[in-house]
Structures are given as C-alpha cells and as structure tokens.
Amino acid sequence: MASEYSFDVVSKVDMQEVNNAVQQALKEIETRFDFKGSKSDIALEGEQLVVTSDSDYKLKNVVDILQTKLIKRGVPILNMDYGKVEPASGGTVRQNIKMKQGIDQEHSKKLNILIRDSKIKVKSQIQGDQLRITGKSKDDLQAIMTLLRGAGLPLELQFINYR
C-alpha cells in the first residue's frame, strides 16, 4: 500500500473535439434558414477560433451554436477567451476566440493559497501549467478536489493521474 497518494490538477481542451464541434456547427449553419445567403464562418487556426458573420446579431448566433456544439462534445467553454468583435472585410464582423490550455501562474498561485488556507494536510506543487497535490489520505485529496471545484475560477479544472 502506498504511503503517499497524489493527483494532478490540469486545465486542458481536447482540440480534436473542438474541431469536431466546429464541423458540426458549420453543418448546422449551412442548413439553417436564418443563415441562408449569409457569410457566416468558423475557422480553427491552431488553438484559436475565428468566427465571422454579416452582423453582430448573426455573429452572436454563430457563437451560440458553436458553444452548444462544444458543450455537447464535452469541451469546457470556461476555457474560451473571447476577443472583441471587430469589423472585417466585405462588410462582415469577426471575433477571435482563444482556447486557454493549462493553468497560468496567477491561477496556480491562487489555487496554492486556497489549498494552504484550507488547513487540509496536503502538499501542492506548481509544475509548469499544472498543479500536483500529494497527501497521506485519499479522503484529504477528495476534499481538496471538492474545494477546487467550488473555487469559482474562470477555468475548467480536470483531475488526472489519481494514485
């Protein structure tokens, strides 16, 4: 039996699922009556989505369709960083949506402080864009998981490598 148990806290987005959701959203946009003849499009460029449409109203509808498809595919929409709506060529508007991968240093420090202030006997280490939590009791680790889920961060957290 192991004397120390651990798990990693990460915030990752499966880009293959994002690609699948984009393809589904594009199919729905092609078939919807209110988008007939419009120049609405979603493009996946690396870890960034570029959404274009004829007007602000249609752009919001395209983003709503995209969010619905992402949620159905299990992609966390909290990890999406929405840019400003800006005018584009041909009388269209464009919005860039960046997919946040990993936990940045600022949020890692907040999580570290939250864990330390909870007085639960565990150790936490920042390891790049993830957090490693170790402790002697599985119950303590599960209490930390519950604490982190309720922390209200603007990131979707996943717990992996639970040993």
Disulfide bonds with the S-S distance in Angstrom:
none
